[in-house]
Amino acid sequence: MVVAGHSASLALLLSFAFGAADAIRALKGGPIVDAEGREFKSATARTDAESFSRPQSNDGSSIRVQCTEASMIIVVNADLYKTGRLMSPGDLFLGEAEHSETSQCRAFAVSDSEYVIEARLQDCGSKLSISEDSVIYSNKLIFSPAASYHGITRMTSAVVPVSCHYKRTHFVSSNTQQQPLTLSTSAQHSTGNSAFSLKLMADDWKSETFSSVFYLGDLLHLMASYTGPDAGQRRLFIDSCVATLTPDATSVPRYYFIENHGCVTDAKEEGSNTRLKPRTRADLLQLQLDAFLFHHDPRNSIFITCQLKATSEIWKSSPISKACNYVHSRWENVDGHVGVCQCCDSTCHKRSVDDTMVCGTVTLGPLMIFPSK
């Protein structure tokens, strides 16, 4: 095989990474000769998304492949799923897991929005196959996001086969194949106390929505309320909320995104948009929650179970009855008594008791969360 000079390869990489080469482009350079002496003067690059995780793009360019005489160059959009959440280049590599630590098999950033892998055709576990009129080098581009400390992820893994085909008729092109998802599901709502409810709301919070299909990058709009006959004299609090893959709130895996008597702990996750909205009424709370999936678990049906309580209106806030957001590296109470949130990073103990407190458990689900549209 004839290997192009280093300067030519570098020039090709830079021109491709910064947009000079688009979907179809002719390859310049010498012929390729296989082990049996057959000559191949051209190459086509192919990408085929596997059935379970398909990076989406309006222009088909989330993943682009360029084949040179000696290497495969892969350019990946940092916003792989078009959700606004950027992946880390350290989570992207070519070949199986044993190649993930090899520098040339890993991605590096060429800009804030694009990552590149350039590897020799024979490296990173690439497989060679030869037919009557073509030589094919095939491999897999793997995106394996690290889980957070809590074991959840807001980006799903992806494996995309990539290959370089060397033939007598030549084009260099990239094509990420996509297939639509057909879904049929509905949300089911249940409450352990009919005076309490947990509903999915439309984006404007004005009406309930019964759609149960969401994608990573979406915000869930959850409204908890107390509707007992004495609702006008009570203040609602969310003690805790846990997400599980089954209706059983004690099942594993599970993820508490509100805990410690009203602390929205999910807001501490990097890039989180989860928070309680300012109160509009004492007897309800509105929560926006980033959609997520459990790391390395193929199930995508999420159930949310919350412990709610309604106190006397005179009990504004206390360490065990509060609604605390994490904003700009500090805890803030939506009811204004910031001091009661100081225990959110430790353990909140009882300091006062409301003998008229009413408690209930509500469950919402299943919500179907998918990696991309």
C-alpha positions as CSV (number, residue, x, y, z in Angstrom):
1,M,0.0,0.0,0.0
2,V,1.3,3.5,-0.9
3,V,1.2,5.8,2.2
4,A,0.8,9.5,1.6
5,G,3.3,11.9,3.2
6,H,2.7,13.3,6.7
7,S,2.1,16.9,5.4
8,A,-0.5,15.7,2.9
9,S,-2.3,13.7,5.6
10,L,-2.2,16.7,8.0
11,A,-3.5,19.1,5.4
12,L,-6.3,16.7,4.5
13,L,-7.3,16.3,8.2
14,L,-7.4,20.0,8.8
15,S,-9.4,20.8,5.6
16,F,-11.9,18.1,6.5
17,A,-12.3,18.9,10.1
18,F,-13.0,22.6,9.5
19,G,-15.5,22.0,6.7
20,A,-13.6,22.3,3.5
21,A,-14.7,18.8,2.5
22,D,-18.4,18.0,2.5
23,A,-20.6,15.0,1.9
24,I,-19.0,13.9,-1.5
25,R,-15.5,14.5,-2.5
26,A,-13.0,12.9,-4.9
27,L,-9.8,11.3,-3.4
28,K,-6.5,12.5,-4.7
29,G,-3.4,10.3,-4.5
30,G,-1.8,7.1,-5.7
31,P,-3.3,3.6,-6.1
32,I,-3.8,1.1,-3.3
33,V,-2.3,-2.4,-3.8
34,D,-3.5,-5.3,-1.7
35,A,-1.4,-8.3,-0.5
36,E,-2.2,-10.2,-3.7
37,G,-0.9,-7.4,-6.0
38,R,-4.3,-6.1,-7.1
39,E,-4.5,-2.4,-7.6
40,F,-7.4,-0.3,-6.2
41,K,-7.5,3.4,-7.2
42,S,-10.4,4.6,-5.2
43,A,-12.2,4.5,-1.9
44,T,-15.7,5.1,-0.4
45,A,-16.4,5.7,3.2
46,R,-19.5,4.3,4.8
47,T,-21.1,4.6,8.2
48,D,-24.1,2.5,9.3
49,A,-25.9,3.2,12.5
50,E,-26.9,0.1,14.4
51,S,-30.5,-0.4,15.5
52,F,-30.3,0.7,19.1
53,S,-28.6,4.1,19.2
54,R,-28.8,6.4,16.2
55,P,-27.1,9.8,16.5
56,Q,-29.5,12.2,14.7
57,S,-28.7,15.2,12.5
58,N,-30.8,17.4,10.2
59,D,-28.1,17.4,7.6
60,G,-26.8,13.8,8.1
61,S,-23.4,15.1,9.3
62,S,-23.3,14.1,13.0
63,I,-20.6,11.6,12.0
64,R,-18.5,12.0,8.9
65,V,-15.8,9.6,7.6
66,Q,-12.9,10.4,5.2
67,C,-10.7,7.6,3.8
68,T,-7.2,8.4,2.7
69,E,-4.6,6.0,1.2
70,A,-3.4,5.1,4.7
71,S,-5.9,6.1,7.3
72,M,-9.5,6.5,8.3
73,I,-10.5,10.0,9.6
74,I,-13.7,10.3,11.5
75,V,-15.2,13.7,12.4
76,V,-17.9,13.7,15.1
77,N,-20.2,16.6,16.1
78,A,-19.8,17.2,19.8
79,D,-23.6,17.6,20.1
80,L,-24.0,14.0,18.8
81,Y,-27.7,13.7,19.5
82,K,-28.7,17.3,18.7
83,T,-29.9,17.9,22.2
84,G,-27.6,20.7,23.2
85,R,-25.7,18.5,25.6
86,L,-22.1,18.0,24.4
87,M,-20.3,14.7,24.9
88,S,-16.7,14.5,26.1
89,P,-14.0,13.5,23.6
90,G,-12.6,11.1,26.2
91,D,-15.8,9.0,25.9
92,L,-15.3,8.5,22.1
93,F,-13.0,5.9,20.6
94,L,-12.5,3.6,17.6
95,G,-12.5,-0.1,18.0
96,E,-13.3,-2.4,20.9
97,A,-12.7,-1.5,24.6
98,E,-9.1,-2.8,24.6
99,H,-8.2,0.0,22.1
100,S,-9.9,2.8,24.2
101,E,-6.6,3.7,25.9
102,T,-4.6,3.9,22.6
103,S,-4.0,7.5,21.8
104,Q,-4.6,7.3,18.0
105,C,-7.8,5.4,18.6
106,R,-9.3,8.1,20.8
107,A,-11.0,11.3,19.8
108,F,-9.4,14.7,20.3
109,A,-11.1,18.1,20.0
110,V,-10.3,20.3,17.0
111,S,-12.8,22.9,18.0
112,D,-15.5,23.4,20.6
113,S,-18.0,21.6,18.3
114,E,-16.1,18.9,16.6
115,Y,-13.9,15.9,17.6
116,V,-11.7,13.9,15.3
117,I,-10.2,10.4,15.3
118,E,-7.4,9.6,12.7
119,A,-6.2,6.0,12.7
120,R,-4.2,3.9,10.3
121,L,-6.4,1.6,8.3
122,Q,-4.9,-1.5,10.0
123,D,-5.0,-0.1,13.6
124,C,-7.6,0.0,16.4
125,G,-8.8,-3.5,15.7
126,S,-9.8,-2.8,12.1
127,K,-10.8,-5.8,10.0
128,L,-9.8,-6.3,6.4
129,S,-11.9,-8.2,3.9
130,I,-11.2,-8.6,0.2
131,S,-13.7,-9.3,-2.6
132,E,-13.3,-9.5,-6.4
133,D,-13.3,-5.8,-6.9
134,S,-12.9,-4.1,-3.6
135,V,-10.8,-4.0,-0.4
136,I,-12.8,-3.1,2.8
137,Y,-11.4,-1.9,6.1
138,S,-14.2,-2.0,8.7
139,N,-14.4,-0.9,12.4
140,K,-16.8,0.4,15.0
141,L,-17.0,4.0,16.4
142,I,-17.9,3.7,20.1
143,F,-19.4,6.4,22.3
144,S,-19.4,5.2,26.0
145,P,-20.4,8.0,28.3
146,A,-19.3,7.7,31.9
147,A,-22.0,7.5,34.5
148,S,-22.5,10.1,37.1
149,Y,-21.8,9.5,40.8
150,H,-25.5,8.5,41.1
151,G,-25.4,5.9,38.3
152,I,-27.5,7.8,35.8
153,T,-26.8,9.2,32.4
154,R,-28.4,11.8,30.2
155,M,-26.6,10.5,27.1
156,T,-26.8,7.0,25.9
157,S,-24.1,4.8,24.5
158,A,-23.8,4.3,20.7
159,V,-22.0,1.9,18.4
160,V,-21.7,3.0,14.8
161,P,-20.0,0.7,12.2
162,V,-17.7,2.6,9.9
163,S,-15.7,1.3,6.9
164,C,-13.5,2.4,4.0
165,H,-14.2,0.7,0.7
166,Y,-11.5,0.9,-2.0
167,K,-12.8,0.4,-5.5
168,R,-12.0,1.4,-9.1
169,T,-14.8,4.0,-9.2
170,H,-14.3,6.5,-6.4
171,F,-16.2,8.8,-4.2
172,V,-15.6,9.7,-0.6
173,S,-18.9,10.2,1.1
174,S,-20.6,9.7,4.4
175,N,-24.1,8.6,5.2
176,T,-25.5,8.0,8.6
177,Q,-28.6,5.8,8.1
178,Q,-31.6,6.5,10.3
179,Q,-34.8,4.7,11.0
180,P,-37.8,6.1,12.7
181,L,-39.1,4.7,16.0
182,T,-42.7,3.6,16.2
183,L,-44.1,3.8,19.7
184,S,-47.4,3.0,21.3
185,T,-47.6,3.7,25.0
186,S,-49.5,5.8,27.5
187,A,-48.8,7.3,30.9
188,Q,-50.6,5.8,33.9
189,H,-51.2,7.9,36.9
190,S,-51.8,6.6,40.4
191,T,-52.0,8.1,43.9
192,G,-51.8,6.6,47.3
193,N,-54.0,9.4,48.7
194,S,-56.6,11.0,46.4
195,A,-55.9,14.4,48.0
196,F,-52.4,14.4,46.5
197,S,-51.5,14.3,42.8
198,L,-48.5,14.4,40.5
199,K,-49.2,15.4,36.9
200,L,-47.2,15.9,33.7
201,M,-47.8,19.4,32.4
202,A,-47.4,21.1,29.0
203,D,-44.4,23.4,28.6
204,D,-46.5,26.5,29.5
205,W,-47.8,24.8,32.7
206,K,-51.4,25.7,31.8
207,S,-52.7,22.2,30.9
208,E,-52.0,18.6,31.7
209,T,-50.3,16.5,29.0
210,F,-50.9,12.8,28.5
211,S,-48.0,12.2,26.2
212,S,-45.5,9.8,27.9
213,V,-42.7,9.9,25.2
214,F,-39.7,12.0,25.9
215,Y,-36.1,12.2,24.7
216,L,-32.8,12.9,26.3
217,G,-32.5,16.7,26.3
218,D,-36.2,17.2,27.1
219,L,-37.5,18.8,30.2
220,L,-40.3,17.1,32.1
221,H,-42.8,19.5,33.7
222,L,-44.1,17.9,36.9
223,M,-46.8,19.5,39.1
224,A,-47.5,18.2,42.6
225,S,-50.6,19.4,44.3
226,Y,-52.8,18.9,47.3
227,T,-56.6,19.1,46.7
228,G,-58.1,18.2,50.0
229,P,-61.1,20.2,51.3
230,D,-58.7,22.3,53.4
231,A,-56.3,23.0,50.6
232,G,-56.6,26.8,51.0
233,Q,-55.2,26.5,54.6
234,R,-52.2,24.2,53.7
235,R,-48.8,24.5,52.1
236,L,-47.5,21.6,50.0
237,F,-44.0,20.2,50.2
238,I,-42.2,17.4,48.3
239,D,-40.3,15.4,50.8
240,S,-38.6,13.1,48.3
241,C,-38.8,11.8,44.7
242,V,-37.2,8.6,43.3
243,A,-37.0,7.3,39.8
244,T,-37.1,3.6,39.1
245,L,-37.5,1.2,36.2
246,T,-40.6,-0.5,37.8
247,P,-43.5,0.8,39.8
248,D,-41.8,-0.5,43.0
249,A,-40.0,2.5,44.5
250,T,-37.7,0.2,46.4
251,S,-36.4,-1.6,43.3
252,V,-32.9,-1.3,42.0
253,P,-31.6,0.7,40.2
254,R,-33.2,3.8,41.7
255,Y,-32.3,7.4,41.6
256,Y,-33.4,10.0,44.2
257,F,-33.6,13.4,42.6
258,I,-35.3,15.1,45.6
259,E,-34.3,13.9,49.1
260,N,-33.5,15.1,52.6
261,H,-36.9,16.6,53.1
262,G,-37.2,18.8,50.0
263,C,-33.6,19.2,48.6
264,V,-33.5,19.1,44.8
265,T,-30.2,17.2,44.7
266,D,-30.4,16.5,40.9
267,A,-29.7,20.2,40.4
268,K,-26.1,19.6,41.6
269,E,-25.4,17.5,38.5
270,E,-23.2,19.2,35.9
271,G,-25.3,21.0,33.3
272,S,-28.6,20.2,35.1
273,N,-31.7,22.3,34.4
274,T,-33.7,20.6,37.2
275,R,-35.3,23.0,39.7
276,L,-38.5,23.9,41.5
277,K,-40.4,26.9,40.0
278,P,-41.4,29.8,42.1
279,R,-44.7,29.1,43.9
280,T,-48.0,30.3,42.3
281,R,-50.1,28.8,45.1
282,A,-49.3,27.4,48.5
283,D,-50.9,24.0,47.8
284,L,-48.9,23.1,44.7
285,L,-45.3,22.9,43.5
286,Q,-43.9,22.8,39.9
287,L,-40.7,20.9,39.1
288,Q,-38.8,20.9,35.8
289,L,-36.7,17.8,35.5
290,D,-34.0,16.9,32.9
291,A,-35.0,13.6,31.2
292,F,-32.5,10.8,31.9
293,L,-31.8,7.1,31.5
294,F,-30.1,4.6,33.8
295,H,-26.5,3.9,32.7
296,H,-25.9,0.6,30.9
297,D,-29.5,-0.5,31.3
298,P,-31.6,-1.1,28.1
299,R,-34.9,-0.4,29.8
300,N,-36.3,3.0,29.1
301,S,-39.6,3.1,31.1
302,I,-39.2,5.3,34.1
303,F,-41.5,5.5,37.1
304,I,-41.5,8.5,39.4
305,T,-42.6,8.1,43.0
306,C,-42.8,11.1,45.4
307,Q,-43.5,11.5,49.0
308,L,-45.7,14.6,49.5
309,K,-47.0,16.4,52.6
310,A,-49.3,19.3,53.3
311,T,-48.6,21.4,56.4
312,S,-50.6,24.1,58.1
313,E,-50.2,27.4,56.2
314,I,-48.7,29.0,59.3
315,W,-45.7,26.6,59.1
316,K,-43.9,28.4,56.2
317,S,-40.6,26.4,56.2
318,S,-38.5,24.3,58.4
319,P,-35.5,21.9,57.9
320,I,-38.1,19.0,57.4
321,S,-40.6,21.1,55.4
322,K,-38.8,23.0,52.7
323,A,-38.4,23.4,48.9
324,C,-34.7,24.0,48.1
325,N,-33.1,24.5,44.7
326,Y,-29.3,24.4,44.1
327,V,-28.5,27.6,42.1
328,H,-25.0,29.1,41.4
329,S,-23.4,26.7,43.9
330,R,-25.7,27.5,46.8
331,W,-29.0,26.3,48.2
332,E,-32.1,28.6,47.9
333,N,-35.6,28.1,49.3
334,V,-38.5,28.9,47.0
335,D,-40.3,30.2,50.0
336,G,-37.5,32.6,51.0
337,H,-36.3,31.1,54.2
338,V,-32.8,30.2,52.9
339,G,-31.4,29.1,56.3
340,V,-33.6,26.0,56.4
341,C,-31.7,24.7,53.3
342,Q,-28.3,24.7,55.0
343,C,-28.7,21.1,56.0
344,C,-29.2,19.9,52.4
345,D,-25.5,18.9,52.1
346,S,-25.7,16.9,55.4
347,T,-28.8,15.5,57.2
348,C,-31.9,17.5,57.9
349,H,-33.3,16.7,61.3
350,K,-36.6,17.5,62.9
351,R,-36.7,20.8,64.9
352,S,-40.4,21.4,64.8
353,V,-43.5,19.3,64.4
354,D,-46.8,20.1,62.8
355,D,-49.4,17.9,64.3
356,T,-51.9,18.6,61.6
357,M,-49.5,17.5,58.7
358,V,-51.1,15.3,56.0
359,C,-48.8,13.0,54.0
360,G,-49.3,10.9,50.8
361,T,-47.4,9.0,48.2
362,V,-47.9,9.5,44.4
363,T,-46.5,7.5,41.5
364,L,-46.3,8.6,37.9
365,G,-45.5,6.4,35.0
366,P,-44.4,4.7,32.9
367,L,-42.6,7.5,31.1
368,M,-40.8,6.4,28.0
369,I,-37.4,8.0,27.6
370,F,-35.5,7.6,24.3
371,P,-32.0,8.6,23.4
372,S,-33.0,10.7,20.3
373,K,-35.8,11.6,18.1
